[in-house]
């Protein structure tokens, strides 16, 4: 009886682990909300930057600035590109984390189910072993009684 109760409670715990209020489901919901926030936070990429025609002298200065080491490593007008690259990197990183979390959740579910199957299997084996032990002790007692009766019959003659 207590073993069946233990199995029922472990099954209930497994169900609680994966229902909508569990920590795994909450992590999944939070990651979805975070992804939505990331996509909503992104600036529209359809904004077209208007190119202003520059005089020839300014264009030459820009070419000289591009050759400058400082300008190459610290671009002044590429902030939007840096933000989009950073955003793309973060979105990729979040997607990888989400995939890893989903894989871990599936692995955890598989282990729980296999462990539960293992418990049920060994519970049935243990019950059968206990039943056979009881039967063995009963048969030993009967054998002793039969031997005693045989001895009585032999000594009476």
FIKOLZA-1660 file (N, C-alpha, C; in steps of 0.1 Angstrom, whole numbers, plus 5000, padded with zeros to 4 digits):
% residues 157
   i   px   py   pz ch aa at
   1 5008 4988 5000  A  X  N
   1 5000 5000 5000  A  X CA
   1 5009 5013 5000  A  X  C
   2 5019 5013 5009  A  X  N
   2 5027 5025 5009  A  X CA
   2 5035 5027 4997  A  X  C
   3 5039 5015 4990  A  X  N
   3 5046 5017 4978  A  X CA
   3 5038 5023 4967  A  X  C
   4 5025 5019 4966  A  X  N
   4 5016 5025 4956  A  X CA
   4 5014 5039 4959  A  X  C
   5 5013 5043 4972  A  X  N
   5 5011 5057 4975  A  X CA
   5 5024 5065 4971  A  X  C
   6 5036 5059 4973  A  X  N
   6 5048 5065 4969  A  X CA
   6 5049 5068 4954  A  X  C
   7 5044 5058 4946  A  X  N
   7 5044 5059 4931  A  X CA
   7 5034 5070 4927  A  X  C
   8 5023 5070 4934  A  X  N
   8 5013 5081 4930  A  X CA
   8 5018 5095 4933  A  X  C
   9 5025 5096 4945  A  X  N
   9 5030 5109 4948  A  X CA
   9 5041 5113 4938  A  X  C
  10 5050 5104 4934  A  X  N
  10 5060 5107 4925  A  X CA
  10 5055 5111 4911  A  X  C
  11 5044 5104 4907  A  X  N
  11 5037 5108 4894  A  X CA
  11 5032 5122 4895  A  X  C
  12 5025 5125 4907  A  X  N
  12 5020 5138 4909  A  X CA
  12 5031 5149 4908  A  X  C
  13 5042 5146 4914  A  X  N
  13 5053 5155 4914  A  X CA
  13 5058 5157 4900  A  X  C
  14 5059 5147 4892  A  X  N
  14 5063 5148 4878  A  X CA
  14 5053 5157 4871  A  X  C
  15 5040 5155 4873  A  X  N
  15 5030 5164 4866  A  X CA
  15 5032 5178 4871  A  X  C
  16 5034 5180 4883  A  X  N
  16 5036 5194 4888  A  X CA
  16 5048 5200 4883  A  X  C
  17 5058 5193 4879  A  X  N
  17 5071 5198 4874  A  X CA
  17 5069 5204 4861  A  X  C
  18 5059 5199 4853  A  X  N
  18 5058 5204 4839  A  X CA
  18 5045 5210 4836  A  X  C
  19 5037 5213 4847  A  X  N
  19 5024 5220 4844  A  X CA
  19 5027 5235 4842  A  X  C
  20 5017 5243 4839  A  X  N
  20 5019 5257 4834  A  X CA
  20 5025 5266 4846  A  X  C
  21 5024 5262 4858  A  X  N
  21 5028 5270 4869  A  X CA
  21 5042 5266 4874  A  X  C
  22 5048 5256 4868  A  X  N
  22 5061 5251 4873  A  X CA
  22 5072 5260 4869  A  X  C
  23 5084 5258 4875  A  X  N
  23 5096 5267 4872  A  X CA
  23 5101 5265 4858  A  X  C
  24 5100 5253 4852  A  X  N
  24 5104 5251 4839  A  X CA
  24 5095 5258 4829  A  X  C
  25 5082 5257 4831  A  X  N
  25 5072 5264 4822  A  X CA
  25 5074 5279 4824  A  X  C
  26 5076 5284 4836  A  X  N
  26 5078 5298 4838  A  X CA
  26 5091 5303 4831  A  X  C
  27 5101 5295 4831  A  X  N
  27 5114 5299 4824  A  X CA
  27 5111 5300 4809  A  X  C
  28 5103 5290 4804  A  X  N
  28 5099 5290 4790  A  X CA
  28 5091 5303 4787  A  X  C
  29 5081 5306 4795  A  X  N
  29 5073 5318 4793  A  X CA
  29 5081 5331 4794  A  X  C
  30 5091 5331 4804  A  X  N
  30 5099 5343 4805  A  X CA
  30 5108 5345 4793  A  X  C
  31 5113 5334 4788  A  X  N
  31 5122 5335 4776  A  X CA
  31 5114 5340 4764  A  X  C
  32 5101 5335 4763  A  X  N
  32 5093 5340 4752  A  X CA
  32 5090 5355 4753  A  X  C
  33 5087 5360 4765  A  X  N
  33 5085 5374 4768  A  X CA
  33 5098 5382 4765  A  X  C
  34 5109 5377 4769  A  X  N
  34 5122 5384 4766  A  X CA
  34 5124 5385 4751  A  X  C
  35 5121 5374 4744  A  X  N
  35 5123 5375 4729  A  X CA
  35 5114 5385 4723  A  X  C
  36 5101 5386 4728  A  X  N
  36 5092 5396 4723  A  X CA
  36 5097 5410 4726  A  X  C
  37 5102 5412 4738  A  X  N
  37 5108 5425 4742  A  X CA
  37 5120 5428 4733  A  X  C
  38 5128 5419 4730  A  X  N
  38 5140 5421 4721  A  X CA
  38 5135 5425 4707  A  X  C
  39 5125 5418 4702  A  X  N
  39 5121 5422 4688  A  X CA
  39 5113 5435 4688  A  X  C
  40 5106 5439 4699  A  X  N
  40 5100 5452 4700  A  X CA
  40 5110 5463 4702  A  X  C
  41 5121 5460 4709  A  X  N
  41 5131 5470 4712  A  X CA
  41 5138 5474 4700  A  X  C
  42 5139 5465 4690  A  X  N
  42 5148 5468 4678  A  X CA
  42 5142 5480 4671  A  X  C
  43 5151 5489 4667  A  X  N
  43 5147 5500 4658  A  X CA
  43 5143 5495 4645  A  X  C
  44 5134 5502 4638  A  X  N
  44 5130 5497 4625  A  X CA
  44 5142 5498 4615  A  X  C
  45 5144 5487 4608  A  X  N
  45 5155 5487 4599  A  X CA
  45 5152 5493 4585  A  X  C
  46 5139 5497 4584  A  X  N
  46 5135 5503 4571  A  X CA
  46 5138 5518 4570  A  X  C
  47 5143 5523 4580  A  X  N
  47 5146 5537 4580  A  X CA
  47 5157 5540 4570  A  X  C
  48 5155 5548 4561  A  X  N
  48 5165 5551 4551  A  X CA
  48 5172 5563 4555  A  X  C
  49 5185 5562 4555  A  X  N
  49 5193 5574 4558  A  X CA
  49 5195 5582 4545  A  X  C
  50 5192 5594 4546  A  X  N
  50 5194 5603 4534  A  X CA
  50 5208 5607 4533  A  X  C
  51 5214 5605 4521  A  X  N
  51 5227 5609 4518  A  X CA
  51 5228 5623 4514  A  X  C
  52 5236 5631 4521  A  X  N
  52 5237 5645 4517  A  X CA
  52 5249 5646 4508  A  X  C
  53 5247 5653 4497  A  X  N
  53 5258 5655 4488  A  X CA
  53 5268 5664 4495  A  X  C
  54 5281 5660 4495  A  X  N
  54 5291 5668 4502  A  X CA
  54 5300 5674 4491  A  X  C
  55 5306 5685 4494  A  X  N
  55 5315 5691 4485  A  X CA
  55 5328 5682 4484  A  X  C
  56 5335 5684 4473  A  X  N
  56 5347 5675 4470  A  X CA
  56 5357 5676 4482  A  X  C
  57 5359 5687 4488  A  X  N
  57 5369 5688 4498  A  X CA
  57 5366 5680 4510  A  X  C
  58 5353 5680 4514  A  X  N
  58 5349 5672 4526  A  X CA
  58 5350 5657 4523  A  X  C
  59 5347 5653 4510  A  X  N
  59 5348 5639 4507  A  X CA
  59 5362 5635 4508  A  X  C
  60 5372 5643 4504  A  X  N
  60 5386 5640 4505  A  X CA
  60 5390 5638 4520  A  X  C
  61 5384 5647 4528  A  X  N
  61 5387 5646 4543  A  X CA
  61 5382 5633 4548  A  X  C
  62 5370 5629 4544  A  X  N
  62 5365 5616 4548  A  X CA
  62 5374 5604 4544  A  X  C
  63 5379 5605 4532  A  X  N
  63 5389 5594 4528  A  X CA
  63 5401 5594 4536  A  X  C
  64 5406 5606 4540  A  X  N
  64 5418 5607 4549  A  X CA
  64 5414 5601 4562  A  X  C
  65 5402 5604 4567  A  X  N
  65 5398 5599 4580  A  X CA
  65 5397 5584 4580  A  X  C
  66 5393 5578 4569  A  X  N
  66 5392 5564 4569  A  X CA
  66 5405 5557 4569  A  X  C
  67 5415 5563 4565  A  X  N
  67 5429 5558 4566  A  X CA
  67 5435 5559 4580  A  X  C
  68 5429 5568 4587  A  X  N
  68 5434 5570 4601  A  X CA
  68 5431 5558 4610  A  X  C
  69 5440 5553 4618  A  X  N
  69 5439 5542 4627  A  X CA
  69 5428 5544 4637  A  X  C
  70 5427 5556 4643  A  X  N
  70 5417 5559 4653  A  X CA
  70 5403 5558 4647  A  X  C
  71 5402 5563 4635  A  X  N
  71 5389 5564 4629  A  X CA
  71 5384 5550 4625  A  X  C
  72 5394 5541 4621  A  X  N
  72 5390 5527 4618  A  X CA
  72 5385 5520 4630  A  X  C
  73 5391 5522 4641  A  X  N
  73 5388 5514 4653  A  X CA
  73 5376 5520 4661  A  X  C
  74 5374 5533 4660  A  X  N
  74 5363 5540 4667  A  X CA
  74 5355 5548 4657  A  X  C
  75 5346 5541 4649  A  X  N
  75 5339 5548 4639  A  X CA
  75 5328 5557 4646  A  X  C
  76 5327 5569 4639  A  X  N
  76 5318 5579 4645  A  X CA
  76 5304 5578 4641  A  X  C
  77 5301 5574 4629  A  X  N
  77 5288 5574 4623  A  X CA
  77 5282 5560 4622  A  X  C
  78 5289 5550 4628  A  X  N
  78 5284 5536 4627  A  X CA
  78 5277 5531 4639  A  X  C
  79 5272 5540 4647  A  X  N
  79 5265 5536 4660  A  X CA
  79 5253 5526 4657  A  X  C
  80 5245 5530 4647  A  X  N
  80 5234 5521 4644  A  X CA
  80 5238 5507 4640  A  X  C
  81 5249 5506 4632  A  X  N
  81 5254 5493 4628  A  X CA
  81 5259 5486 4640  A  X  C
  82 5266 5492 4649  A  X  N
  82 5271 5485 4661  A  X CA
  82 5259 5480 4670  A  X  C
  83 5249 5489 4671  A  X  N
  83 5237 5484 4679  A  X CA
  83 5230 5472 4673  A  X  C
  84 5228 5473 4659  A  X  N
  84 5222 5462 4653  A  X CA
  84 5230 5449 4654  A  X  C
  85 5243 5450 4652  A  X  N
  85 5252 5439 4654  A  X CA
  85 5251 5433 4668  A  X  C
  86 5251 5442 4678  A  X  N
  86 5250 5438 4692  A  X CA
  86 5237 5431 4694  A  X  C
  87 5226 5437 4688  A  X  N
  87 5213 5431 4690  A  X CA
  87 5212 5417 4683  A  X  C
  88 5218 5416 4671  A  X  N
  88 5218 5403 4664  A  X CA
  88 5225 5393 4672  A  X  C
  89 5237 5397 4678  A  X  N
  89 5245 5388 4686  A  X CA
  89 5236 5383 4698  A  X  C
  90 5230 5393 4705  A  X  N
  90 5222 5389 4717  A  X CA
  90 5210 5380 4713  A  X  C
  91 5204 5383 4702  A  X  N
  91 5192 5375 4698  A  X CA
  91 5197 5361 4695  A  X  C
  92 5209 5360 4688  A  X  N
  92 5214 5346 4685  A  X CA
  92 5218 5339 4698  A  X  C
  93 5224 5347 4707  A  X  N
  93 5227 5341 4720  A  X CA
  93 5215 5336 4728  A  X  C
  94 5205 5344 4728  A  X  N
  94 5192 5340 4735  A  X CA
  94 5186 5328 4729  A  X  C
  95 5186 5328 4715  A  X  N
  95 5181 5316 4708  A  X CA
  95 5188 5303 4712  A  X  C
  96 5202 5304 4713  A  X  N
  96 5210 5293 4716  A  X CA
  96 5207 5288 4731  A  X  C
  97 5205 5298 4740  A  X  N
  97 5202 5295 4754  A  X CA
  97 5188 5288 4754  A  X  C
  98 5179 5293 4746  A  X  N
  98 5165 5287 4746  A  X CA
  98 5166 5273 4741  A  X  C
  99 5174 5271 4731  A  X  N
  99 5175 5257 4726  A  X CA
  99 5181 5248 4736  A  X  C
 100 5192 5253 4743  A  X  N
 100 5198 5245 4753  A  X CA
 100 5188 5242 4765  A  X  C
 101 5180 5252 4769  A  X  N
 101 5170 5250 4779  A  X CA
 101 5160 5240 4775  A  X  C
 102 5155 5240 4763  A  X  N
 102 5145 5231 4758  A  X CA
 102 5151 5217 4758  A  X  C
 103 5164 5216 4753  A  X  N
 103 5170 5203 4753  A  X CA
 103 5172 5197 4767  A  X  C
 104 5176 5206 4777  A  X  N
 104 5177 5201 4790  A  X CA
 104 5164 5197 4796  A  X  C
 105 5153 5204 4793  A  X  N
 105 5140 5201 4798  A  X CA
 105 5135 5187 4792  A  X  C
 106 5138 5185 4779  A  X  N
 106 5134 5172 4773  A  X CA
 106 5143 5161 4780  A  X  C
 107 5155 5163 4782  A  X  N
 107 5164 5153 4789  A  X CA
 107 5159 5150 4803  A  X  C
 108 5155 5161 4810  A  X  N
 108 5150 5159 4824  A  X CA
 108 5137 5151 4824  A  X  C
 109 5128 5154 4814  A  X  N
 109 5116 5147 4813  A  X CA
 109 5118 5132 4810  A  X  C
 110 5128 5130 4801  A  X  N
 110 5131 5116 4798  A  X CA
 110 5137 5108 4810  A  X  C
 111 5146 5115 4817  A  X  N
 111 5151 5108 4829  A  X CA
 111 5141 5106 4839  A  X  C
 112 5131 5115 4841  A  X  N
 112 5121 5113 4851  A  X CA
 112 5112 5101 4847  A  X  C
 113 5108 5100 4834  A  X  N
 113 5100 5089 4830  A  X CA
 113 5107 5076 4831  A  X  C
 114 5120 5076 4827  A  X  N
 114 5127 5063 4827  A  X CA
 114 5129 5059 4842  A  X  C
 115 5132 5069 4851  A  X  N
 115 5134 5065 4865  A  X CA
 115 5121 5060 4871  A  X  C
 116 5110 5066 4866  A  X  N
 116 5097 5061 4871  A  X CA
 116 5094 5047 4866  A  X  C
 117 5097 5044 4854  A  X  N
 117 5096 5030 4848  A  X CA
 117 5105 5021 4856  A  X  C
 118 5117 5025 4859  A  X  N
 118 5126 5017 4867  A  X CA
 118 5121 5013 4880  A  X  C
 119 5115 5024 4887  A  X  N
 119 5109 5022 4900  A  X CA
 119 5098 5012 4900  A  X  C
 120 5089 5013 4890  A  X  N
 120 5078 5004 4889  A  X CA
 120 5083 4989 4886  A  X  C
 121 5092 4988 4878  A  X  N
 121 5098 4975 4875  A  X CA
 121 5103 4968 4887  A  X  C
 122 5112 4976 4894  A  X  N
 122 5118 4970 4906  A  X CA
 122 5108 4968 4918  A  X  C
 123 5098 4976 4918  A  X  N
 123 5087 4974 4928  A  X CA
 123 5080 4961 4926  A  X  C
 124 5077 4958 4913  A  X  N
 124 5071 4945 4910  A  X CA
 124 5080 4933 4913  A  X  C
 125 5093 4935 4909  A  X  N
 125 5103 4924 4912  A  X CA
 125 5104 4922 4927  A  X  C
 126 5104 4933 4935  A  X  N
 126 5106 4932 4950  A  X CA
 126 5093 4925 4956  A  X  C
 127 5081 4929 4950  A  X  N
 127 5069 4922 4955  A  X CA
 127 5069 4907 4952  A  X  C
 128 5074 4904 4940  A  X  N
 128 5074 4889 4937  A  X CA
 128 5084 4882 4946  A  X  C
 129 5096 4888 4948  A  X  N
 129 5106 4882 4957  A  X CA
 129 5101 4880 4971  A  X  C
 130 5094 4890 4976  A  X  N
 130 5088 4889 4990  A  X CA
 130 5077 4877 4990  A  X  C
 131 5069 4877 4980  A  X  N
 131 5059 4866 4979  A  X CA
 131 5066 4852 4979  A  X  C
 132 5077 4851 4971  A  X  N
 132 5084 4838 4970  A  X CA
 132 5091 4835 4983  A  X  C
 133 5096 4845 4990  A  X  N
 133 5102 4842 5003  A  X CA
 133 5091 4837 5013  A  X  C
 134 5080 4843 5013  A  X  N
 134 5069 4838 5022  A  X CA
 134 5065 4824 5019  A  X  C
 135 5064 4821 5006  A  X  N
 135 5060 4808 5001  A  X CA
 135 5071 4798 5005  A  X  C
 136 5083 4802 5004  A  X  N
 136 5094 4793 5008  A  X CA
 136 5094 4790 5023  A  X  C
 137 5092 4800 5031  A  X  N
 137 5091 4797 5046  A  X CA
 137 5079 4788 5049  A  X  C
 138 5068 4790 5042  A  X  N
 138 5056 4782 5044  A  X CA
 138 5059 4768 5041  A  X  C
 139 5065 4766 5029  A  X  N
 139 5068 4752 5025  A  X CA
 139 5078 4745 5034  A  X  C
 140 5088 4753 5039  A  X  N
 140 5097 4747 5049  A  X CA
 140 5090 4742 5061  A  X  C
 141 5081 4750 5066  A  X  N
 141 5073 4746 5078  A  X CA
 141 5065 4734 5075  A  X  C
 142 5059 4733 5064  A  X  N
 142 5051 4721 5060  A  X CA
 142 5060 4709 5059  A  X  C
 143 5072 4711 5054  A  X  N
 143 5082 4700 5053  A  X CA
 143 5086 4695 5066  A  X  C
 144 5088 4704 5075  A  X  N
 144 5092 4700 5089  A  X CA
 144 5080 4692 5096  A  X  C
 145 5068 4697 5094  A  X  N
 145 5056 4690 5099  A  X CA
 145 5055 4676 5094  A  X  C
 146 5057 4675 5081  A  X  N
 146 5056 4661 5074  A  X CA
 146 5067 4652 5079  A  X  C
 147 5079 4657 5081  A  X  N
 147 5090 4649 5086  A  X CA
 147 5086 4644 5100  A  X  C
 148 5081 4653 5108  A  X  N
 148 5077 4649 5122  A  X CA
 148 5066 4638 5122  A  X  C
 149 5056 4639 5113  A  X  N
 149 5046 4629 5112  A  X CA
 149 5051 4616 5107  A  X  C
 150 5061 4617 5098  A  X  N
 150 5067 4604 5093  A  X CA
 150 5075 4597 5104  A  X  C
 151 5082 4605 5112  A  X  N
 151 5090 4600 5123  A  X CA
 151 5080 4593 5133  A  X  C
 152 5069 4600 5136  A  X  N
 152 5059 4594 5145  A  X CA
 152 5054 4581 5140  A  X  C
 153 5051 4580 5127  A  X  N
 153 5045 4568 5121  A  X CA
 153 5055 4557 5122  A  X  C
 154 5068 4560 5118  A  X  N
 154 5079 4550 5118  A  X CA
 154 5081 4545 5132  A  X  C
 155 5082 4553 5142  A  X  N
 155 5085 4549 5156  A  X CA
 155 5073 4542 5162  A  X  C
 156 5060 4544 5158  A  X  N
 156 5049 4537 5163  A  X CA
 156 5049 4522 5159  A  X  C
 157 5054 4519 5147  A  X  N
 157 5054 4506 5143  A  X CA
 157 5065 4498 5150  A  X  C
% end
